[in-house]
Amino acid sequence: MINTSFWVQVVLLFLMGLNSPTTYVIGFGYLQELVDNKHKSIYATFWNLSEGLIFVITTIYYWKISSHWVYILSFGYFLCALSLVGSFFLPESPVFLVNEGRLGEAR
């Protein structure tokens, strides 16, 4: 946020993009595994709706509330870093463990 170099910013955005699978793949995968089958579509709809609303809320924030980007971007960076660190502490997925025959760990 205090960077003035274009290329440093490109590298930082690239590194932040590397973290995107943490949220989309791991988070959504866990959501689908931990919810019973009859509620999966509801939770998936809510997940995707909330992901899409991020762009709408951010646009309204800049349009009507404030043009100061530091606060909202700081919050986004904080969540990105939190999900990156948290992904190292997640156990293996229960479905993966069952498929591997490690039933005791899956329980």
HUFEN-V919406 format. One record per residue. N is the residue number from 0. RES is the residue in one small letter. NEAR is the number of other C-alpha atoms within 8 Angstrom. Layout:
n=N res=RES near=NEAR
n=N res=RES near=NEAR
This chain:
n=0 res=m near=4
n=1 res=i near=3
n=2 res=n near=6
n=3 res=t near=5
n=4 res=s near=6
n=5 res=f near=6
n=6 res=w near=6
n=7 res=v near=8
n=8 res=q near=10
n=9 res=v near=8
n=10 res=v near=8
n=11 res=l near=8
n=12 res=l near=8
n=13 res=f near=8
n=14 res=l near=8
n=15 res=m near=9
n=16 res=g near=7
n=17 res=l near=7
n=18 res=n near=10
n=19 res=s near=8
n=20 res=p near=8
n=21 res=t near=11
n=22 res=t near=10
n=23 res=y near=9
n=24 res=v near=8
n=25 res=i near=9
n=26 res=g near=9
n=27 res=f near=11
n=28 res=g near=9
n=29 res=y near=9
n=30 res=l near=9
n=31 res=q near=10
n=32 res=e near=10
n=33 res=l near=6
n=34 res=v near=9
n=35 res=d near=7
n=36 res=n near=5
n=37 res=k near=5
n=38 res=h near=8
n=39 res=k near=10
n=40 res=s near=7
n=41 res=i near=7
n=42 res=y near=11
n=43 res=a near=10
n=44 res=t near=8
n=45 res=f near=8
n=46 res=w near=9
n=47 res=n near=8
n=48 res=l near=8
n=49 res=s near=8
n=50 res=e near=8
n=51 res=g near=8
n=52 res=l near=8
n=53 res=i near=8
n=54 res=f near=8
n=55 res=v near=8
n=56 res=i near=8
n=57 res=t near=8
n=58 res=t near=8
n=59 res=i near=9
n=60 res=y near=10
n=61 res=y near=11
n=62 res=w near=8
n=63 res=k near=6
n=64 res=i near=7
n=65 res=s near=8
n=66 res=s near=7
n=67 res=h near=6
n=68 res=w near=8
n=69 res=v near=7
n=70 res=y near=7
n=71 res=i near=7
n=72 res=l near=8
n=73 res=s near=9
n=74 res=f near=8
n=75 res=g near=8
n=76 res=y near=8
n=77 res=f near=8
n=78 res=l near=8
n=79 res=c near=10
n=80 res=a near=8
n=81 res=l near=8
n=82 res=s near=10
n=83 res=l near=10
n=84 res=v near=8
n=85 res=g near=8
n=86 res=s near=8
n=87 res=f near=6
n=88 res=f near=6
n=89 res=l near=6
n=90 res=p near=4
n=91 res=e near=6
n=92 res=s near=9
n=93 res=p near=10
n=94 res=v near=8
n=95 res=f near=8
n=96 res=l near=13
n=97 res=v near=10
n=98 res=n near=7
n=99 res=e near=6
n=100 res=g near=6
n=101 res=r near=9
n=102 res=l near=8
n=103 res=g near=5
n=104 res=e near=7
n=105 res=a near=10
n=106 res=r near=5
